[in-house]
Amino acid sequence: MIIEKYDWQFDIDIQRTKLIYANRLNNIISRDKQLSELTNFFYELGIDIEKPDTYDSDFSEAIYTCIGKAYSENGYEIDMYGKNQFISIVIYNEGNIVTLEVFGIK
């Protein structure tokens, strides 16, 4: 499925991405503490924001993955602001995997 957001085009296999997160048991991050814009964006990509691949609370950093590719002509990250919070999402493509490294997550 193609999702166009924030000057990016995400070609994501939503069903396969949802399967990654469905098999994780621990809810590490509280959905309610996050920017609704971030939570909604991740939901569109099939990512469960409460179940990151890794989370470092000391640096407020979490890593998520989805199946597919992401493209942008304008940069390598997405920034979000709100609730006295700044979120930066750095996006990497490796093969058929998109990695989203999120800084500023609570």
N, C-alpha and C positions, 0 to 999 in steps of 0.2 A: 504494500500500500504506500502511495506517495503522500507525504505530509509536507506542506510548505509553511514554514514558520521562521520568523526572525532572520530573514535573508538566507535561510538554509532550505535545502530540499532533502528530506529523509525518505529513503526507499527501504522501508522496514517490513519484515515479516512479523506482523503483530502476533499471530497465533504462536509461532515458535518462541518469540520473546516472552510472551505471557507464561509459557511452559517453564522457562528458566526460573521465574519468580514464584510460580505456583508450588514448586517443589522445595522451597525454602521455608523452614519452620519459624525462625526467630524474626520478630518485628523489632528491629534495632532502632529505627528512627520514628518519631511521632509525626504522623501526617498532619495533625492539627497545628504543629509549631512551624510549619513551612509556609512559604508564600503560596497562595492558592494558584497563582500563575504557574509556578514550578510544578505543583502537584498535578494540575490539569494537563500541562505539557507532557509530563512523564506518563500519565494515564493514556494519552493519545498514542504514545510510542509503545505501549504495552508493558511499561515498567511499573513495578510496585515500589513506590518511594520508601516504604517502610523496611524493605529487604535489600539493602545494597550489597554489592559484591564484597566491598570492604568499607569500613568506617573508622576514621581516626578522630575521636572527639577532641583531642588536644589541638588539632589544626582545623576542626570543623570541615573535614574533607570526607567525601564519600565517592565511591566509584560504582558505576552502573554499566551494564552492557545490553545491547540489543542486536538482533540478527538483521543484517542489511548493510546499507551504505548511507553516508551523509555527504552532501556537497554544498559548498558555499564559495562564492567568488569574492566575498568581502572580509573573510577572516577565518579564525580558528576557534572562536568562542562566542558565547551568548551571555549577556549580562542582564540581570533582573534586579529591580529595586522595589522596596516596599516594607511596611511594618518595621521601620528602622533596621532593615536588613539589606545587605548587598550579596547577591549570589552571582558567581561566575562559573559558567559551564564550559570547560575546555573539551573539544571534540576530536577524537582520533579515529581513523579508519585503519583496520588491519584485516586484510582479506575480506571476509564477509561479516565482520564484527565491527560494530560501532561502540566505542568506549566513551562514556561521558564522565569526566572528572569534575565533581561539583565542589566548589569552595564556598564557605559561608553557610553551610547547612547546619541546622540546629539538632 
